Amino acid sequence: MNEIIAAEIGSLESLHGSELLARYNNSLLGVFGTPQQVLVRGSGCHVWDADGKEYLDLLSGIAVNALGHAHPLVNSVITSQLATLGHISNFFTSPTQIALAEKLLQISAAPSGSKVFFTNSGTEANEAAFKLARRNAGTEQIPRTKIVALEHGFHGRTMGALALTWKAAYREPFEPLPGGVQWVPAGDIEALRAAVDESTAAVFIEPIQGEAGVIEFAPGYLAAAREITAAAGSLLIFDEVQTGIGRTGSWFASEGVIPDAMTLAKGLGGGFPIGAMIVFGTENTSLLTPGQHGTTFGGNPVATAAALATLHVIETQNLLVQVNTVGDQVRAKLAALECVTQVRGRGLLIGMDLAAEVAPAVVKAALDAGFIINAPGPGTLRIAPPLIITIEQLDTFVAALPALYATAVESTKE
Ligand SMILES: *Cc1c(COP(=O)(O)O)cnc(C)c1O
């Protein structure tokens, strides 16, 4: 450890995890509850806690660490960029920012005239998209005051993104929120067709609903959404914050359908905070004019360099192919387990339903056994491991899951 950091951390370094968590609870706002563990180190698909225990990280900081922890190439790119030029504000630009924008336009098959806006997080990317949507204002006679989003959708925690998010428990304590949002049943083409009209500014869709438990739609849903929004003059906005950047085995889960805007974050920086909104086509890019939106940190040289390094590794190591192969294998193995009733998802974004609603207890048993996983619902588990994970590493979890499930069932009987 760097000696200045060691000095600043001081006596904390010698404390046990439980003592550190007590200090956490006395100094950090309680919105996350008490964290599961204090982590001190990571390498590849593994992390270590303050007591020296090792974990296989099957969640990647919620689909963020696309290349695992401490990836040497991402590391060296961040370090050398930071030593060259760290932050400049958007009064200036940098070669890394331009190169990343061009790269994102290339991998998203964006038509000419398409443009990128950088942020620091997923929710900020969706705030930008919300403002873009409001600028599709309609006419004085028929103003576009309505925004359509999907039931069970998640778009973030800031006021605009929150207004699009379906779960009432997240939204209601913070009302009034930006208005005009209407939710329709997810995956239902006719419900979408009925809701979208000339008063609709935009439709927000996660191509696979991650926080809802990795819910996929029938083939053709995204294409139907494209056709419906185009007919009404409404913007189609794909939230690929969780599904994008190779997570599902292609660069984007929506590949084949070009939206009006797409939001990205989580995996983009390989662990470094960065988000983006890609706006497709010349007409859409003129909706936001100079001065109408901005950010101090967004798209800074270090974050954009980290993203360039991440995309470079995904591309040069053929990780999209590997994600498909390994994902297919592990999903088949999970589906064959008796305690798993359904497996969903694509690539390495995987949700599974359990025979009993004991998912939080399975997460706890898994942590004790050295696996980091997550429960988006009472009977649903999610894994989103680093894209570099091997089937051998995943096999250790598949082999352990029946016993973890049995432990969870026992513990919830008490
Ligand atoms: C995580 C997530 C967000 C919010 O991203 P933050 O970086 O936490 O603000 C938005 N949309 C989707 C689909 C997400 O999974």
The ligand as an SDF file (V2000), in Angstrom:
LIG
                    3D

 15 15  0  0  0  0  0  0  0  0999 V2000
  -27.2470    0.8000  -12.4590 C   0  0  0  0  0  0  0  0  0  0  0  0
  -28.2280    1.3120  -13.4370 C   0  0  0  0  0  0  0  0  0  0  0  0
  -28.5000    2.6840  -13.5510 C   0  0  0  0  0  0  0  0  0  0  0  0
  -27.9060    3.7040  -12.6120 C   0  0  0  0  0  0  0  0  0  0  0  0
  -26.5330    3.7860  -12.7260 O   0  0  0  0  0  0  0  0  0  0  0  0
  -25.6830    4.5490  -11.5660 P   0  0  0  0  0  0  0  0  0  0  0  0
  -24.2840    4.5690  -12.1200 O   0  0  0  0  0  0  0  0  0  0  0  0
  -25.8410    3.7590  -10.3240 O   0  0  0  0  0  0  0  0  0  0  0  0
  -26.2450    5.9120  -11.4340 O   0  0  0  0  0  0  0  0  0  0  0  0
  -29.3750    3.0870  -14.5400 C   0  0  0  0  0  0  0  0  0  0  0  0
  -29.9590    2.2090  -15.3750 N   0  0  0  0  0  0  0  0  0  0  0  0
  -29.7150    0.8860  -15.2980 C   0  0  0  0  0  0  0  0  0  0  0  0
  -30.3680   -0.0430  -16.2560 C   0  0  0  0  0  0  0  0  0  0  0  0
  -28.8580    0.3850  -14.3220 C   0  0  0  0  0  0  0  0  0  0  0  0
  -28.6420   -0.9280  -14.2120 O   0  0  0  0  0  0  0  0  0  0  0  0
  1  2  1  0
  2  3  1  0
  2 14  2  0
  3  4  1  0
  3 10  2  0
  4  5  1  0
  5  6  1  0
  6  7  2  0
  6  8  1  0
  6  9  1  0
 10 11  1  0
 11 12  2  0
 12 13  1  0
 12 14  1  0
 14 15  1  0
M  END
$$$$
